[in-house]
């Protein structure tokens, strides 16, 4: 089922408290910076960051605010919000923000 929805850490079965020293050095992408560790991305976005998933992404907004844009609409977010994106294909995270994406 294709959907993007707001949730909480308990319901998405994720622990977003990952030691930042485990991540690779930052790489400049899409006007921001991306770091990776296994199936986890740590992104500092400069305004718009495009992603794609055919499975499940769990996303925690660490700082900033903005909105998700995907084929079925837009959803606003602010710091500390948690979302799940299920099989939605391409989507954007718009806003100057930092976030973690855990991919399955």
Buried (B, 14 or more C-beta within 10 A) or exposed (E): EEEBEEBEBEEBEBEBEBEEEEBEEBEEEBEBBBBBBEEBBBBBBBBBBEBEBEEBBBBBBBEBBBEBBBEEEEBEBEEEBBBBBBEBEEBBBBBBBBBBBBBE
